[in-house]
Amino acid sequence: MQATQTMRKLTIAKAMAEAIGQEMARDPDVLVMGEDIGRLGGVFGNTAGLLDRFGADRVRDTPISETGFIGAAVGMAAAGLKPVVELMFVDFFGVCMDAIYNLAAKQSYFSGGRVACPMVLMTSVGGGYGDAGQHSQCLYATFGHLPGLKVVVPSNAYDAKGLMLAAIRDPNPVIFMYHKALQGMGWLGTVPGSITRVPEADYEVPIGRAAVLREGTDITLVGLGVTVHHALDAARALEGDGVSAEVVDLRTIAPLDRDTIRRSVAKTGRLLVIDDDYRSCGVAGEVIASVAETGVPLKAPPRRLAHPDIPIPFSPSLEHHVLPDGQKTLAAAREVLS
């Protein structure tokens, strides 16, 4: 990154909108579709200002039919366009999973590589707002499990812009999962650490590469999206205990950067994974398996902190009781260290 580049502090929502707008200006084949993404600029702010810049032909408000407009996006991608389509809440995937997985993810495979699917599906994830079990899930592992899809989850605005630019330019379908608690929308509240300095200029964050956000020697804390910030909070608290915690931000679920995880755990000998998706068959378990199956020597059994295997409660007191947070991460890390 050049020192002369103009840097501003942006929210993830503004970083996403800037990335999409820059790529639409550069490439006339890029267009955006979804519910309320035009005049409103997206419920979560991801497309703010794009309708005025590019018009209704390239910024298309759709009917409430995820099956219809996501299926249409797959067809557009097959025809050579580069649609960025929003599934407002990831929980709605059930009505359009056929288009996502049986069409988009497999298009290149079924055509022997002759028909690509350069499509980005951006979708909100995460609870904490009393929105109950149909508007609060993460479902990271649901998409990370499926061959043919790339899956990214930014924890900050710098990564959000770079990952979005990389996603739009990728010939494969990319699922771009953004956490509500990090978006920077006033009515949601925002984790301050997600608002970062972002260059105005073009840059990419490579898909499939994790980031070590904090170096450490005693324990590795692995997170994604909002749980990266839980890990950072815990690492700062552990420093007061005389413990040096390393924090790894996965950034990408598929492909998963197993090498960075293994190198970190080989150095620290201890591992805690924080994941706000469901516990069983999840990303946290996959991270632990990636370490265990290669025989990295451990000083303590690895541990995962995740959402229990129950639908997300509507009651705020019950919901916050089961969601991971910084204090639960700190307590779990101390147990691993003990």
C-alpha positions as CSV (number, residue, x, y, z in Angstrom):
1,M,0.0,0.0,0.0
2,Q,1.5,3.4,-1.1
3,A,2.0,6.0,1.7
4,T,0.6,8.6,-0.7
5,Q,-2.8,7.0,-1.0
6,T,-5.8,8.9,0.5
7,M,-7.0,7.1,3.6
8,R,-10.3,7.6,5.3
9,K,-12.0,5.8,8.2
10,L,-15.0,3.9,6.8
11,T,-17.7,1.6,8.0
12,I,-18.0,-1.8,6.4
13,A,-21.2,-0.7,4.7
14,K,-19.5,2.3,3.1
15,A,-16.5,0.2,2.2
16,M,-18.7,-2.4,0.4
17,A,-20.6,0.3,-1.4
18,E,-17.4,2.0,-2.5
19,A,-15.9,-1.2,-3.8
20,I,-19.0,-2.1,-5.8
21,G,-19.2,1.4,-7.2
22,Q,-15.5,1.5,-8.3
23,E,-15.9,-1.9,-10.0
24,M,-19.1,-0.8,-11.7
25,A,-17.3,2.3,-13.0
26,R,-14.4,0.1,-14.2
27,D,-16.4,-2.8,-15.7
28,P,-19.7,-2.2,-17.5
29,D,-20.6,-5.9,-17.1
30,V,-21.1,-5.4,-13.3
31,L,-24.6,-4.8,-12.0
32,V,-26.4,-5.1,-8.7
33,M,-29.7,-6.7,-7.8
34,G,-31.8,-7.3,-4.7
35,E,-34.6,-6.1,-2.5
36,D,-34.4,-2.4,-1.5
37,I,-30.9,-1.9,-2.9
38,G,-31.9,1.0,-5.2
39,R,-33.3,4.2,-3.7
40,L,-33.0,2.9,-0.1
41,G,-29.3,1.9,-0.8
42,G,-29.8,-1.5,0.9
43,V,-31.2,-2.2,4.4
44,F,-27.6,-2.5,5.6
45,G,-26.2,0.3,3.5
46,N,-24.2,-1.8,1.0
47,T,-25.4,-0.1,-2.2
48,A,-25.9,3.5,-1.0
49,G,-25.5,6.0,-3.8
50,L,-25.2,3.5,-6.6
51,L,-28.6,4.1,-8.1
52,D,-27.9,7.8,-8.7
53,R,-24.5,7.0,-10.2
54,F,-25.5,4.1,-12.5
55,G,-29.2,4.1,-13.0
56,A,-31.9,1.5,-12.7
57,D,-30.6,-0.7,-15.5
58,R,-27.5,-1.6,-13.5
59,V,-29.0,-1.2,-9.9
60,R,-32.1,-3.2,-10.0
61,D,-34.7,-3.4,-7.1
62,T,-36.3,-6.8,-7.3
63,P,-39.6,-8.2,-6.1
64,I,-39.6,-10.3,-2.9
65,S,-38.7,-13.5,-4.7
66,E,-35.2,-14.7,-3.9
67,T,-35.8,-17.8,-6.0
68,G,-36.4,-15.5,-9.0
69,F,-33.7,-12.9,-8.8
70,I,-30.9,-15.2,-7.6
71,G,-31.8,-17.6,-10.4
72,A,-31.7,-14.7,-12.8
73,A,-28.3,-13.7,-11.5
74,V,-26.9,-17.2,-12.3
75,G,-28.2,-16.9,-15.8
76,M,-26.7,-13.4,-16.2
77,A,-23.3,-14.7,-15.0
78,A,-23.5,-17.6,-17.5
79,A,-24.1,-15.0,-20.2
80,G,-21.0,-13.0,-19.3
81,L,-22.3,-10.4,-16.9
82,K,-21.0,-10.0,-13.3
83,P,-24.0,-9.7,-11.0
84,V,-23.7,-8.7,-7.4
85,V,-26.9,-9.9,-5.8
86,E,-28.1,-9.4,-2.2
87,L,-29.8,-12.0,-0.1
88,M,-31.0,-9.7,2.6
89,F,-30.7,-12.3,5.4
90,V,-28.8,-15.5,5.1
91,D,-31.7,-17.2,6.8
92,F,-33.7,-16.9,3.6
93,F,-31.3,-19.3,1.7
94,G,-33.8,-22.1,1.9
95,V,-36.0,-20.7,-0.9
96,C,-33.1,-20.2,-3.3
97,M,-30.5,-22.8,-2.4
98,D,-31.2,-24.7,-5.6
99,A,-30.1,-21.7,-7.6
100,I,-27.0,-21.1,-5.4
101,Y,-25.7,-24.7,-5.1
102,N,-27.2,-26.8,-7.9
103,L,-26.7,-24.0,-10.5
104,A,-24.1,-21.4,-9.5
105,A,-21.6,-23.6,-7.6
106,K,-21.7,-26.4,-10.2
107,Q,-21.9,-24.4,-13.4
108,S,-18.2,-24.6,-14.1
109,Y,-18.0,-28.2,-13.2
110,F,-21.0,-29.3,-15.2
111,S,-19.8,-27.5,-18.3
112,G,-16.2,-28.8,-18.2
113,G,-15.0,-25.3,-17.4
114,R,-16.6,-23.7,-20.4
115,V,-19.2,-21.7,-18.5
116,A,-18.0,-19.7,-15.5
117,C,-20.2,-18.1,-12.8
118,P,-18.7,-14.7,-11.8
119,M,-21.4,-13.9,-9.3
120,V,-21.2,-12.4,-5.8
121,L,-24.0,-13.2,-3.3
122,M,-23.7,-10.8,-0.4
123,T,-25.8,-11.6,2.7
124,S,-26.2,-10.5,6.3
125,V,-25.5,-12.8,9.2
126,G,-25.5,-12.7,13.0
127,G,-27.7,-12.2,16.0
128,G,-28.0,-10.0,19.0
129,Y,-31.0,-7.9,18.0
130,G,-34.0,-9.9,19.1
131,D,-34.8,-10.9,15.6
132,A,-35.3,-14.6,16.5
133,G,-34.4,-17.8,14.6
134,Q,-35.3,-16.7,11.0
135,H,-33.3,-13.4,10.9
136,S,-30.3,-14.1,13.2
137,Q,-28.3,-17.1,12.0
138,C,-24.8,-17.2,10.6
139,L,-24.7,-20.5,8.7
140,Y,-21.0,-20.1,7.8
141,A,-20.4,-23.8,7.6
142,T,-23.5,-24.5,5.5
143,F,-21.9,-22.6,2.6
144,G,-18.3,-23.4,3.4
145,H,-19.1,-27.1,3.1
146,L,-20.2,-26.8,-0.5
147,P,-17.7,-27.3,-3.3
148,G,-17.7,-24.7,-6.0
149,L,-18.4,-21.8,-3.7
150,K,-15.9,-19.3,-2.2
151,V,-17.0,-17.8,1.2
152,V,-15.6,-14.7,2.8
153,V,-16.4,-13.0,6.1
154,P,-14.7,-9.6,6.7
155,S,-14.1,-8.3,10.2
156,N,-13.2,-4.7,9.3
157,A,-13.8,-2.1,6.5
158,Y,-10.3,-2.4,5.0
159,D,-10.8,-6.1,4.4
160,A,-14.4,-5.6,3.3
161,K,-13.4,-3.4,0.4
162,G,-10.5,-5.5,-0.7
163,L,-12.5,-8.8,-0.4
164,M,-15.4,-7.3,-2.4
165,L,-13.2,-6.2,-5.2
166,A,-11.5,-9.6,-5.3
167,A,-14.9,-11.3,-5.2
168,I,-16.4,-9.4,-8.1
169,R,-13.3,-10.1,-10.2
170,D,-13.3,-13.8,-9.4
171,P,-14.7,-16.2,-12.1
172,N,-16.2,-18.3,-9.4
173,P,-19.4,-17.7,-7.3
174,V,-18.4,-15.9,-4.0
175,I,-20.6,-15.8,-0.9
176,F,-19.8,-12.5,0.9
177,M,-21.1,-12.7,4.5
178,Y,-21.3,-9.5,6.5
179,H,-22.1,-9.4,10.1
180,K,-24.8,-6.9,11.2
181,A,-22.9,-5.9,14.3
182,L,-20.0,-4.7,12.1
183,Q,-21.8,-2.8,9.4
184,G,-21.8,0.7,10.8
185,M,-25.5,1.3,10.6
186,G,-26.6,3.6,13.4
187,W,-29.7,1.6,14.3
188,L,-27.7,-1.6,14.7
189,G,-24.8,-0.3,16.8
190,T,-21.3,-1.1,15.6
191,V,-18.2,-2.7,17.1
192,P,-15.7,0.2,16.9
193,G,-12.8,-2.0,15.7
194,S,-14.6,-2.7,12.5
195,I,-14.3,1.0,11.4
196,T,-10.9,1.2,9.9
197,R,-8.8,3.3,7.5
198,V,-9.5,2.4,3.9
199,P,-7.6,3.6,0.8
200,E,-9.6,5.3,-1.9
201,A,-7.5,3.5,-4.5
202,D,-8.1,0.1,-5.9
203,Y,-6.7,-2.9,-4.0
204,E,-7.6,-6.6,-3.4
205,V,-7.5,-8.7,-0.2
206,P,-6.7,-12.2,-1.4
207,I,-9.5,-14.7,-1.0
208,G,-8.2,-17.7,0.9
209,R,-5.6,-16.0,3.1
210,A,-6.1,-15.5,6.9
211,A,-4.5,-12.6,8.8
212,V,-2.6,-12.6,12.0
213,L,-3.9,-9.4,13.7
214,R,-1.9,-9.8,16.9
215,E,1.3,-11.7,17.5
216,G,1.5,-13.9,20.5
217,T,3.3,-16.9,22.0
218,D,1.1,-18.5,24.6
219,I,-2.3,-19.2,23.0
220,T,-3.9,-18.8,19.5
221,L,-7.4,-17.3,19.3
222,V,-9.1,-17.9,16.0
223,G,-12.2,-15.9,15.0
224,L,-14.2,-14.8,11.9
225,G,-16.3,-11.7,11.5
226,V,-17.5,-10.4,14.8
227,T,-15.8,-13.0,16.9
228,V,-12.4,-11.6,15.8
229,H,-13.3,-8.6,18.0
230,H,-14.2,-10.9,20.9
231,A,-10.7,-12.5,20.4
232,L,-9.0,-9.1,20.4
233,D,-10.8,-8.0,23.5
234,A,-9.8,-11.2,25.3
235,A,-6.2,-10.9,24.1
236,R,-6.0,-7.4,25.6
237,A,-7.4,-8.7,28.9
238,L,-5.0,-11.7,28.9
239,E,-2.1,-9.3,28.5
240,G,-2.9,-8.1,32.0
241,D,-2.5,-11.7,33.2
242,G,1.0,-11.8,31.6
243,V,-0.3,-14.0,28.8
244,S,0.7,-13.3,25.1
245,A,-2.3,-14.2,22.9
246,E,-2.1,-14.5,19.1
247,V,-5.2,-13.5,17.2
248,V,-6.0,-15.0,13.7
249,D,-8.7,-13.6,11.6
250,L,-9.8,-16.3,9.1
251,R,-11.3,-13.7,6.6
252,T,-12.2,-16.7,4.3
253,I,-14.0,-19.9,5.1
254,A,-13.6,-21.5,1.7
255,P,-10.9,-21.9,0.9
256,L,-9.7,-22.1,4.5
257,D,-6.2,-21.0,5.2
258,R,-5.1,-24.0,7.2
259,D,-1.4,-23.2,6.9
260,T,-1.6,-19.9,8.8
261,I,-3.7,-21.6,11.5
262,R,-1.2,-24.5,11.9
263,R,1.8,-22.2,12.0
264,S,0.3,-20.1,14.8
265,V,-0.7,-23.1,16.9
266,A,2.7,-24.7,16.3
267,K,4.2,-21.6,17.9
268,T,1.7,-21.2,20.8
269,G,0.7,-24.8,21.5
270,R,-2.8,-23.8,22.5
271,L,-5.9,-23.2,20.5
272,L,-9.3,-21.6,21.1
273,V,-11.7,-21.0,18.2
274,I,-14.6,-18.5,18.6
275,D,-17.6,-19.0,16.2
276,D,-21.1,-17.5,16.4
277,D,-22.5,-20.2,14.1
278,Y,-23.9,-23.5,15.5
279,R,-21.4,-25.7,17.3
280,S,-21.8,-29.0,15.7
281,C,-20.2,-29.6,12.2
282,G,-19.1,-26.0,12.2
283,V,-16.1,-23.9,11.1
284,A,-14.7,-24.1,14.7
285,G,-14.6,-27.9,14.5
286,E,-12.9,-27.8,11.1
287,V,-10.2,-25.4,12.3
288,I,-9.5,-27.8,15.3
289,A,-9.4,-30.8,13.0
290,S,-7.0,-29.0,10.6
291,V,-4.6,-28.7,13.5
292,A,-5.2,-32.1,15.1
293,E,-4.9,-34.2,12.0
294,T,-1.4,-32.9,11.2
295,G,0.0,-33.7,14.6
296,V,0.9,-30.2,15.7
297,P,2.0,-30.7,19.3
298,L,-0.4,-29.1,21.8
299,K,0.1,-28.1,25.5
300,A,-3.6,-28.4,26.2
301,P,-6.7,-29.8,24.4
302,P,-8.1,-27.4,21.8
303,R,-11.4,-25.8,22.5
304,R,-14.3,-24.2,20.6
305,L,-16.7,-21.5,21.8
306,A,-19.8,-21.4,19.6
307,H,-23.5,-21.0,19.6
308,P,-25.2,-24.1,21.1
309,D,-27.2,-26.3,18.8
310,I,-30.6,-24.6,19.4
311,P,-32.6,-22.1,17.3
312,I,-31.6,-18.6,18.2
313,P,-33.9,-17.3,20.9
314,F,-36.2,-14.3,20.4
315,S,-35.9,-13.1,24.0
316,P,-32.8,-10.7,24.3
317,S,-31.8,-12.2,27.7
318,L,-31.8,-15.7,26.3
319,E,-30.2,-14.7,23.1
320,H,-27.3,-12.9,24.7
321,H,-26.9,-15.8,27.1
322,V,-26.0,-18.2,24.3
323,L,-24.1,-15.8,21.9
324,P,-20.3,-15.7,22.2
325,D,-18.8,-12.5,23.5
326,G,-15.5,-11.0,24.8
327,Q,-16.1,-12.1,28.4
328,K,-17.0,-15.7,27.4
329,T,-13.9,-15.8,25.1
330,L,-11.7,-14.6,28.0
331,A,-13.1,-17.2,30.4
332,A,-12.7,-20.0,27.8
333,A,-9.1,-18.9,27.0
334,R,-8.2,-18.9,30.7
335,E,-9.6,-22.5,30.9
336,V,-7.3,-23.6,28.0
337,L,-4.4,-21.9,29.7
338,S,-5.0,-23.5,33.0
